[in-house]
Amino acid sequence: MSEYTPSAELARALDALARAEQELEDRRKAVRKAVADDLKANPAVTNPQMAEHLPWTAETVRAIAREYDVPRKRQPTVRSINPKSKRAAGAKSSG
């Protein structure tokens, strides 16, 4: 192991950086919650419309909405990845 010891100046700078990063994370969480609250209060606003006012994409707004249980604008469309073959009515399987 090295015998180097960071200077007091470097230690202070690293401590200030850690505090600033924590402050940024706290503010980011507050903005995400405010986005979700606005979406809940304004159900006609779409994710792309909200994203126009944010430094994030509509997909990020969608993820925020899911994270904070914002009601969906429409029901999800679910389709099977293995659709059943369309057989004529009354046709028998070959097996």
Backbone as XML, in Angstrom:
<?xml version="1.0"?>
<chain id="A" units="angstrom">
  <residue number="1" name="MET">
    <atom name="N" x="0.834" y="-1.177" z="0.000"/>
    <atom name="CA" x="0.000" y="0.000" z="0.000"/>
    <atom name="C" x="0.880" y="1.242" z="0.000"/>
  </residue>
  <residue number="2" name="SER">
    <atom name="N" x="0.395" y="2.254" z="-0.659"/>
    <atom name="CA" x="1.142" y="3.494" z="-0.788"/>
    <atom name="C" x="1.185" y="4.241" z="0.537"/>
  </residue>
  <residue number="3" name="GLU">
    <atom name="N" x="2.183" y="5.070" z="0.702"/>
    <atom name="CA" x="2.299" y="5.863" z="1.920"/>
    <atom name="C" x="1.722" y="7.249" z="1.728"/>
  </residue>
  <residue number="4" name="TYR">
    <atom name="N" x="1.045" y="7.453" z="0.605"/>
    <atom name="CA" x="0.436" y="8.747" z="0.306"/>
    <atom name="C" x="-0.773" y="8.975" z="1.201"/>
  </residue>
  <residue number="5" name="THR">
    <atom name="N" x="-0.879" y="10.180" z="1.720"/>
    <atom name="CA" x="-2.048" y="10.597" z="2.492"/>
    <atom name="C" x="-2.605" y="11.846" z="1.820"/>
  </residue>
  <residue number="6" name="PRO">
    <atom name="N" x="-3.884" y="11.837" z="1.461"/>
    <atom name="CA" x="-4.462" y="13.024" z="0.823"/>
    <atom name="C" x="-4.332" y="14.248" z="1.725"/>
  </residue>
  <residue number="7" name="SER">
    <atom name="N" x="-4.140" y="15.368" z="1.082"/>
    <atom name="CA" x="-4.017" y="16.613" z="1.839"/>
    <atom name="C" x="-5.363" y="16.986" z="2.441"/>
  </residue>
  <residue number="8" name="ALA">
    <atom name="N" x="-5.331" y="17.885" z="3.405"/>
    <atom name="CA" x="-6.561" y="18.368" z="4.027"/>
    <atom name="C" x="-7.434" y="19.070" z="2.983"/>
  </residue>
  <residue number="9" name="GLU">
    <atom name="N" x="-6.797" y="19.757" z="2.050"/>
    <atom name="CA" x="-7.541" y="20.442" z="0.989"/>
    <atom name="C" x="-8.309" y="19.429" z="0.130"/>
  </residue>
  <residue number="10" name="LEU">
    <atom name="N" x="-7.634" y="18.341" z="-0.255"/>
    <atom name="CA" x="-8.292" y="17.310" z="-1.050"/>
    <atom name="C" x="-9.402" y="16.637" z="-0.253"/>
  </residue>
  <residue number="11" name="ALA">
    <atom name="N" x="-9.182" y="16.370" z="0.999"/>
    <atom name="CA" x="-10.203" y="15.749" z="1.848"/>
    <atom name="C" x="-11.433" y="16.647" z="1.945"/>
  </residue>
  <residue number="12" name="ARG">
    <atom name="N" x="-11.224" y="17.950" z="2.118"/>
    <atom name="CA" x="-12.345" y="18.887" z="2.178"/>
    <atom name="C" x="-13.095" y="18.935" z="0.849"/>
  </residue>
  <residue number="13" name="ALA">
    <atom name="N" x="-12.332" y="18.940" z="-0.241"/>
    <atom name="CA" x="-12.958" y="18.981" z="-1.572"/>
    <atom name="C" x="-13.782" y="17.720" z="-1.816"/>
  </residue>
  <residue number="14" name="LEU">
    <atom name="N" x="-13.272" y="16.566" z="-1.433"/>
    <atom name="CA" x="-14.017" y="15.314" z="-1.596"/>
    <atom name="C" x="-15.271" y="15.296" z="-0.728"/>
  </residue>
  <residue number="15" name="ASP">
    <atom name="N" x="-15.159" y="15.827" z="0.471"/>
    <atom name="CA" x="-16.321" y="15.903" z="1.354"/>
    <atom name="C" x="-17.384" y="16.834" z="0.770"/>
  </residue>
  <residue number="16" name="ALA">
    <atom name="N" x="-16.954" y="17.962" z="0.239"/>
    <atom name="CA" x="-17.895" y="18.906" z="-0.383"/>
    <atom name="C" x="-18.561" y="18.270" z="-1.599"/>
  </residue>
  <residue number="17" name="LEU">
    <atom name="N" x="-17.798" y="17.505" z="-2.383"/>
    <atom name="CA" x="-18.352" y="16.820" z="-3.541"/>
    <atom name="C" x="-19.399" y="15.795" z="-3.113"/>
  </residue>
  <residue number="18" name="ALA">
    <atom name="N" x="-19.122" y="15.023" z="-2.085"/>
    <atom name="CA" x="-20.077" y="14.024" z="-1.597"/>
    <atom name="C" x="-21.368" y="14.698" z="-1.122"/>
  </residue>
  <residue number="19" name="ARG">
    <atom name="N" x="-21.249" y="15.821" z="-0.424"/>
    <atom name="CA" x="-22.444" y="16.552" z="0.026"/>
    <atom name="C" x="-23.232" y="17.088" z="-1.159"/>
  </residue>
  <residue number="20" name="ALA">
    <atom name="N" x="-22.532" y="17.612" z="-2.166"/>
    <atom name="CA" x="-23.199" y="18.152" z="-3.355"/>
    <atom name="C" x="-23.910" y="17.048" z="-4.130"/>
  </residue>
  <residue number="21" name="GLU">
    <atom name="N" x="-23.283" y="15.883" z="-4.242"/>
    <atom name="CA" x="-23.921" y="14.761" z="-4.943"/>
    <atom name="C" x="-25.171" y="14.305" z="-4.199"/>
  </residue>
  <residue number="22" name="GLN">
    <atom name="N" x="-25.123" y="14.294" z="-2.878"/>
    <atom name="CA" x="-26.299" y="13.914" z="-2.095"/>
    <atom name="C" x="-27.411" y="14.946" z="-2.261"/>
  </residue>
  <residue number="23" name="GLU">
    <atom name="N" x="-27.049" y="16.214" z="-2.270"/>
    <atom name="CA" x="-28.030" y="17.283" z="-2.476"/>
    <atom name="C" x="-28.673" y="17.152" z="-3.856"/>
  </residue>
  <residue number="24" name="LEU">
    <atom name="N" x="-27.862" y="16.870" z="-4.875"/>
    <atom name="CA" x="-28.390" y="16.686" z="-6.227"/>
    <atom name="C" x="-29.372" y="15.518" z="-6.264"/>
  </residue>
  <residue number="25" name="GLU">
    <atom name="N" x="-29.023" y="14.416" z="-5.642"/>
    <atom name="CA" x="-29.917" y="13.247" z="-5.617"/>
    <atom name="C" x="-31.227" y="13.575" z="-4.900"/>
  </residue>
  <residue number="26" name="ASP">
    <atom name="N" x="-31.145" y="14.286" z="-3.788"/>
    <atom name="CA" x="-32.360" y="14.680" z="-3.059"/>
    <atom name="C" x="-33.249" y="15.579" z="-3.930"/>
  </residue>
  <residue number="27" name="ARG">
    <atom name="N" x="-32.647" y="16.515" z="-4.636"/>
    <atom name="CA" x="-33.419" y="17.414" z="-5.497"/>
    <atom name="C" x="-34.005" y="16.676" z="-6.691"/>
  </residue>
  <residue number="28" name="ARG">
    <atom name="N" x="-33.243" y="15.715" z="-7.242"/>
    <atom name="CA" x="-33.743" y="14.931" z="-8.368"/>
    <atom name="C" x="-34.988" y="14.143" z="-7.945"/>
  </residue>
  <residue number="29" name="LYS">
    <atom name="N" x="-34.948" y="13.556" z="-6.755"/>
    <atom name="CA" x="-36.109" y="12.814" z="-6.243"/>
    <atom name="C" x="-37.307" y="13.748" z="-6.059"/>
  </residue>
  <residue number="30" name="ALA">
    <atom name="N" x="-37.053" y="14.961" z="-5.579"/>
    <atom name="CA" x="-38.135" y="15.923" z="-5.378"/>
    <atom name="C" x="-38.762" y="16.314" z="-6.718"/>
  </residue>
  <residue number="31" name="VAL">
    <atom name="N" x="-37.941" y="16.497" z="-7.744"/>
    <atom name="CA" x="-38.476" y="16.844" z="-9.059"/>
    <atom name="C" x="-39.277" y="15.681" z="-9.623"/>
  </residue>
  <residue number="32" name="ARG">
    <atom name="N" x="-38.782" y="14.436" z="-9.476"/>
    <atom name="CA" x="-39.510" y="13.267" z="-9.977"/>
    <atom name="C" x="-40.881" y="13.159" z="-9.298"/>
  </residue>
  <residue number="33" name="LYS">
    <atom name="N" x="-40.933" y="13.413" z="-7.994"/>
    <atom name="CA" x="-42.209" y="13.357" z="-7.283"/>
    <atom name="C" x="-43.129" y="14.472" z="-7.771"/>
  </residue>
  <residue number="34" name="ALA">
    <atom name="N" x="-42.579" y="15.660" z="-8.005"/>
    <atom name="CA" x="-43.388" y="16.779" z="-8.498"/>
    <atom name="C" x="-43.938" y="16.478" z="-9.896"/>
  </residue>
  <residue number="35" name="VAL">
    <atom name="N" x="-43.147" y="15.818" z="-10.732"/>
    <atom name="CA" x="-43.621" y="15.418" z="-12.061"/>
    <atom name="C" x="-44.806" y="14.468" z="-11.912"/>
  </residue>
  <residue number="36" name="ALA">
    <atom name="N" x="-44.659" y="13.475" z="-11.051"/>
    <atom name="CA" x="-45.740" y="12.509" z="-10.836"/>
    <atom name="C" x="-46.987" y="13.198" z="-10.284"/>
  </residue>
  <residue number="37" name="ASP">
    <atom name="N" x="-46.795" y="14.098" z="-9.343"/>
    <atom name="CA" x="-47.945" y="14.822" z="-8.773"/>
    <atom name="C" x="-48.655" y="15.645" z="-9.846"/>
  </residue>
  <residue number="38" name="ASP">
    <atom name="N" x="-47.893" y="16.293" z="-10.736"/>
    <atom name="CA" x="-48.500" y="17.071" z="-11.820"/>
    <atom name="C" x="-49.259" y="16.164" z="-12.790"/>
  </residue>
  <residue number="39" name="LEU">
    <atom name="N" x="-48.695" y="15.001" z="-13.089"/>
    <atom name="CA" x="-49.387" y="14.071" z="-13.980"/>
    <atom name="C" x="-50.698" y="13.583" z="-13.355"/>
  </residue>
  <residue number="40" name="LYS">
    <atom name="N" x="-50.675" y="13.332" z="-12.049"/>
    <atom name="CA" x="-51.897" y="12.893" z="-11.363"/>
    <atom name="C" x="-52.943" y="14.013" z="-11.347"/>
  </residue>
  <residue number="41" name="ALA">
    <atom name="N" x="-52.500" y="15.246" z="-11.140"/>
    <atom name="CA" x="-53.418" y="16.378" z="-11.044"/>
    <atom name="C" x="-53.955" y="16.823" z="-12.405"/>
  </residue>
  <residue number="42" name="ASN">
    <atom name="N" x="-53.248" y="16.454" z="-13.474"/>
    <atom name="CA" x="-53.627" y="16.871" z="-14.829"/>
    <atom name="C" x="-53.677" y="15.647" z="-15.739"/>
  </residue>
  <residue number="43" name="PRO">
    <atom name="N" x="-54.713" y="14.822" z="-15.615"/>
    <atom name="CA" x="-54.752" y="13.564" z="-16.361"/>
    <atom name="C" x="-54.732" y="13.721" z="-17.879"/>
  </residue>
  <residue number="44" name="ALA">
    <atom name="N" x="-55.049" y="14.895" z="-18.408"/>
    <atom name="CA" x="-55.037" y="15.087" z="-19.860"/>
    <atom name="C" x="-53.628" y="15.318" z="-20.407"/>
  </residue>
  <residue number="45" name="VAL">
    <atom name="N" x="-52.683" y="15.629" z="-19.530"/>
    <atom name="CA" x="-51.312" y="15.891" z="-19.972"/>
    <atom name="C" x="-50.630" y="14.564" z="-20.291"/>
  </residue>
  <residue number="46" name="THR">
    <atom name="N" x="-50.042" y="14.479" z="-21.481"/>
    <atom name="CA" x="-49.359" y="13.255" z="-21.894"/>
    <atom name="C" x="-47.896" y="13.293" z="-21.459"/>
  </residue>
  <residue number="47" name="ASN">
    <atom name="N" x="-47.261" y="12.134" z="-21.498"/>
    <atom name="CA" x="-45.841" y="12.064" z="-21.137"/>
    <atom name="C" x="-44.986" y="12.927" z="-22.069"/>
  </residue>
  <residue number="48" name="PRO">
    <atom name="N" x="-45.216" y="12.900" z="-23.400"/>
    <atom name="CA" x="-44.427" y="13.779" z="-24.275"/>
    <atom name="C" x="-44.645" y="15.270" z="-23.976"/>
  </residue>
  <residue number="49" name="GLN">
    <atom name="N" x="-45.880" y="15.641" z="-23.646"/>
    <atom name="CA" x="-46.141" y="17.045" z="-23.304"/>
    <atom name="C" x="-45.369" y="17.438" z="-22.049"/>
  </residue>
  <residue number="50" name="MET">
    <atom name="N" x="-45.367" y="16.572" z="-21.049"/>
    <atom name="CA" x="-44.631" y="16.847" z="-19.810"/>
    <atom name="C" x="-43.128" y="16.920" z="-20.094"/>
  </residue>
  <residue number="51" name="ALA">
    <atom name="N" x="-42.638" y="16.018" z="-20.939"/>
    <atom name="CA" x="-41.202" y="15.957" z="-21.225"/>
    <atom name="C" x="-40.687" y="17.224" z="-21.898"/>
  </residue>
  <residue number="52" name="GLU">
    <atom name="N" x="-41.566" y="17.941" z="-22.610"/>
    <atom name="CA" x="-41.155" y="19.200" z="-23.250"/>
    <atom name="C" x="-40.641" y="20.214" z="-22.232"/>
  </residue>
  <residue number="53" name="HIS">
    <atom name="N" x="-41.034" y="20.068" z="-20.983"/>
    <atom name="CA" x="-40.665" y="21.024" z="-19.937"/>
    <atom name="C" x="-39.573" y="20.487" z="-19.017"/>
  </residue>
  <residue number="54" name="LEU">
    <atom name="N" x="-39.022" y="19.341" z="-19.359"/>
    <atom name="CA" x="-38.068" y="18.663" z="-18.487"/>
    <atom name="C" x="-36.774" y="18.335" z="-19.221"/>
  </residue>
  <residue number="55" name="PRO">
    <atom name="N" x="-35.722" y="18.045" z="-18.477"/>
    <atom name="CA" x="-34.477" y="17.607" z="-19.112"/>
    <atom name="C" x="-34.477" y="16.102" z="-19.400"/>
  </residue>
  <residue number="56" name="TRP">
    <atom name="N" x="-35.670" y="15.501" z="-19.442"/>
    <atom name="CA" x="-35.804" y="14.063" z="-19.648"/>
    <atom name="C" x="-36.699" y="13.768" z="-20.842"/>
  </residue>
  <residue number="57" name="THR">
    <atom name="N" x="-36.618" y="12.543" z="-21.333"/>
    <atom name="CA" x="-37.437" y="12.119" z="-22.463"/>
    <atom name="C" x="-38.822" y="11.685" z="-21.984"/>
  </residue>
  <residue number="58" name="ALA">
    <atom name="N" x="-39.724" y="11.502" z="-22.942"/>
    <atom name="CA" x="-41.064" y="11.010" z="-22.624"/>
    <atom name="C" x="-40.979" y="9.626" z="-21.989"/>
  </residue>
  <residue number="59" name="GLU">
    <atom name="N" x="-40.018" y="8.823" z="-22.399"/>
    <atom name="CA" x="-39.855" y="7.479" z="-21.819"/>
    <atom name="C" x="-39.465" y="7.574" z="-20.347"/>
  </residue>
  <residue number="60" name="THR">
    <atom name="N" x="-38.634" y="8.541" z="-20.000"/>
    <atom name="CA" x="-38.277" y="8.739" z="-18.591"/>
    <atom name="C" x="-39.494" y="9.199" z="-17.806"/>
  </residue>
  <residue number="61" name="VAL">
    <atom name="N" x="-40.298" y="10.077" z="-18.403"/>
    <atom name="CA" x="-41.534" y="10.518" z="-17.744"/>
    <atom name="C" x="-42.450" y="9.318" z="-17.526"/>
  </residue>
  <residue number="62" name="ARG">
    <atom name="N" x="-42.530" y="8.418" z="-18.508"/>
    <atom name="CA" x="-43.345" y="7.209" z="-18.367"/>
    <atom name="C" x="-42.842" y="6.367" z="-17.186"/>
  </residue>
  <residue number="63" name="ALA">
    <atom name="N" x="-41.527" y="6.226" z="-17.071"/>
    <atom name="CA" x="-40.954" y="5.457" z="-15.965"/>
    <atom name="C" x="-41.265" y="6.116" z="-14.619"/>
  </residue>
  <residue number="64" name="ILE">
    <atom name="N" x="-41.207" y="7.431" z="-14.559"/>
    <atom name="CA" x="-41.554" y="8.159" z="-13.335"/>
    <atom name="C" x="-43.016" y="7.905" z="-12.994"/>
  </residue>
  <residue number="65" name="ALA">
    <atom name="N" x="-43.879" y="7.968" z="-14.003"/>
    <atom name="CA" x="-45.312" y="7.725" z="-13.783"/>
    <atom name="C" x="-45.545" y="6.332" z="-13.217"/>
  </residue>
  <residue number="66" name="ARG">
    <atom name="N" x="-44.853" y="5.331" z="-13.737"/>
    <atom name="CA" x="-45.005" y="3.960" z="-13.221"/>
    <atom name="C" x="-44.479" y="3.879" z="-11.778"/>
  </residue>
  <residue number="67" name="GLU">
    <atom name="N" x="-43.355" y="4.528" z="-11.530"/>
    <atom name="CA" x="-42.731" y="4.503" z="-10.199"/>
    <atom name="C" x="-43.666" y="5.072" z="-9.134"/>
  </residue>
  <residue number="68" name="TYR">
    <atom name="N" x="-44.424" y="6.111" z="-9.502"/>
    <atom name="CA" x="-45.297" y="6.788" z="-8.545"/>
    <atom name="C" x="-46.775" y="6.435" z="-8.726"/>
  </residue>
  <residue number="69" name="ASP">
    <atom name="N" x="-47.046" y="5.347" z="-9.430"/>
    <atom name="CA" x="-48.416" y="4.839" z="-9.604"/>
    <atom name="C" x="-49.377" y="5.870" z="-10.180"/>
  </residue>
  <residue number="70" name="VAL">
    <atom name="N" x="-48.925" y="6.607" z="-11.186"/>
    <atom name="CA" x="-49.811" y="7.522" z="-11.892"/>
    <atom name="C" x="-50.738" y="6.668" z="-12.756"/>
  </residue>
  <residue number="71" name="PRO">
    <atom name="N" x="-52.046" y="6.897" z="-12.691"/>
    <atom name="CA" x="-52.964" y="6.096" z="-13.517"/>
    <atom name="C" x="-52.609" y="6.207" z="-15.004"/>
  </residue>
  <residue number="72" name="ARG">
    <atom name="N" x="-52.707" y="5.067" z="-15.695"/>
    <atom name="CA" x="-52.385" y="5.050" z="-17.126"/>
    <atom name="C" x="-53.440" y="5.796" z="-17.931"/>
  </residue>
  <residue number="73" name="LYS">
    <atom name="N" x="-53.015" y="6.338" z="-19.055"/>
    <atom name="CA" x="-53.927" y="7.052" z="-19.947"/>
    <atom name="C" x="-54.844" y="6.073" z="-20.685"/>
  </residue>
  <residue number="74" name="ARG">
    <atom name="N" x="-54.323" y="4.881" z="-20.972"/>
    <atom name="CA" x="-55.111" y="3.863" z="-21.654"/>
    <atom name="C" x="-54.679" y="2.499" z="-21.119"/>
  </residue>
  <residue number="75" name="GLN">
    <atom name="N" x="-55.507" y="1.535" z="-21.342"/>
    <atom name="CA" x="-55.180" y="0.184" z="-20.897"/>
    <atom name="C" x="-54.025" y="-0.357" z="-21.747"/>
  </residue>
  <residue number="76" name="PRO">
    <atom name="N" x="-53.131" y="-1.135" z="-21.136"/>
    <atom name="CA" x="-52.023" y="-1.695" z="-21.912"/>
    <atom name="C" x="-52.529" y="-2.697" z="-22.943"/>
  </residue>
  <residue number="77" name="THR">
    <atom name="N" x="-51.856" y="-2.744" z="-24.060"/>
    <atom name="CA" x="-52.185" y="-3.693" z="-25.109"/>
    <atom name="C" x="-51.267" y="-4.895" z="-24.942"/>
  </residue>
  <residue number="78" name="VAL">
    <atom name="N" x="-51.869" y="-6.050" z="-24.731"/>
    <atom name="CA" x="-51.075" y="-7.253" z="-24.509"/>
    <atom name="C" x="-51.401" y="-8.242" z="-25.615"/>
  </residue>
  <residue number="79" name="ARG">
    <atom name="N" x="-50.376" y="-8.734" z="-26.256"/>
    <atom name="CA" x="-50.551" y="-9.737" z="-27.295"/>
    <atom name="C" x="-49.600" y="-10.884" z="-27.014"/>
  </residue>
  <residue number="80" name="SER">
    <atom name="N" x="-50.043" y="-12.075" z="-27.344"/>
    <atom name="CA" x="-49.208" y="-13.247" z="-27.168"/>
    <atom name="C" x="-48.070" y="-13.216" z="-28.178"/>
  </residue>
  <residue number="81" name="ILE">
    <atom name="N" x="-46.889" y="-13.627" z="-27.742"/>
    <atom name="CA" x="-45.780" y="-13.706" z="-28.685"/>
    <atom name="C" x="-45.863" y="-14.979" z="-29.517"/>
  </residue>
  <residue number="82" name="ASN">
    <atom name="N" x="-46.698" y="-15.928" z="-29.093"/>
    <atom name="CA" x="-46.923" y="-17.165" z="-29.829"/>
    <atom name="C" x="-48.414" y="-17.309" z="-30.103"/>
  </residue>
  <residue number="83" name="PRO">
    <atom name="N" x="-48.920" y="-16.561" z="-31.071"/>
    <atom name="CA" x="-50.365" y="-16.650" z="-31.316"/>
    <atom name="C" x="-50.755" y="-18.049" z="-31.783"/>
  </residue>
  <residue number="84" name="LYS">
    <atom name="N" x="-51.947" y="-18.481" z="-31.386"/>
    <atom name="CA" x="-52.439" y="-19.783" z="-31.810"/>
    <atom name="C" x="-52.745" y="-19.719" z="-33.292"/>
  </residue>
  <residue number="85" name="SER">
    <atom name="N" x="-52.470" y="-20.809" z="-33.963"/>
    <atom name="CA" x="-52.749" y="-20.817" z="-35.396"/>
    <atom name="C" x="-54.250" y="-20.746" z="-35.630"/>
  </residue>
  <residue number="86" name="LYS">
    <atom name="N" x="-54.609" y="-20.128" z="-36.714"/>
    <atom name="CA" x="-56.031" y="-19.982" z="-37.047"/>
    <atom name="C" x="-56.444" y="-21.199" z="-37.867"/>
  </residue>
  <residue number="87" name="ARG">
    <atom name="N" x="-57.191" y="-22.099" z="-37.226"/>
    <atom name="CA" x="-57.704" y="-23.269" z="-37.932"/>
    <atom name="C" x="-59.161" y="-23.056" z="-38.258"/>
  </residue>
  <residue number="88" name="ALA">
    <atom name="N" x="-59.563" y="-23.675" z="-39.330"/>
    <atom name="CA" x="-60.975" y="-23.578" z="-39.712"/>
    <atom name="C" x="-61.824" y="-24.210" z="-38.621"/>
  </residue>
  <residue number="89" name="ALA">
    <atom name="N" x="-62.981" y="-23.665" z="-38.437"/>
    <atom name="CA" x="-63.888" y="-24.186" z="-37.409"/>
    <atom name="C" x="-64.154" y="-25.663" z="-37.655"/>
  </residue>
  <residue number="90" name="GLY">
    <atom name="N" x="-64.025" y="-26.468" z="-36.641"/>
    <atom name="CA" x="-64.288" y="-27.889" z="-36.748"/>
    <atom name="C" x="-63.153" y="-28.707" z="-37.299"/>
  </residue>
  <residue number="91" name="ALA">
    <atom name="N" x="-62.044" y="-28.088" z="-37.656"/>
    <atom name="CA" x="-60.904" y="-28.835" z="-38.198"/>
    <atom name="C" x="-60.258" y="-29.628" z="-37.088"/>
  </residue>
  <residue number="92" name="LYS">
    <atom name="N" x="-59.806" y="-30.815" z="-37.428"/>
    <atom name="CA" x="-59.160" y="-31.687" z="-36.448"/>
    <atom name="C" x="-57.656" y="-31.538" z="-36.561"/>
  </residue>
  <residue number="93" name="SER">
    <atom name="N" x="-56.978" y="-31.674" z="-35.430"/>
    <atom name="CA" x="-55.532" y="-31.585" z="-35.464"/>
    <atom name="C" x="-54.969" y="-32.857" z="-36.075"/>
  </residue>
  <residue number="94" name="SER">
    <atom name="N" x="-53.790" y="-32.761" z="-36.615"/>
    <atom name="CA" x="-53.169" y="-33.911" z="-37.268"/>
    <atom name="C" x="-52.240" y="-34.623" z="-36.300"/>
  </residue>
  <residue number="95" name="GLY">
    <atom name="N" x="-52.754" y="-35.101" z="-35.262"/>
    <atom name="CA" x="-51.857" y="-35.730" z="-34.327"/>
    <atom name="C" x="-52.386" y="-36.837" z="-33.613"/>
  </residue>
</chain>
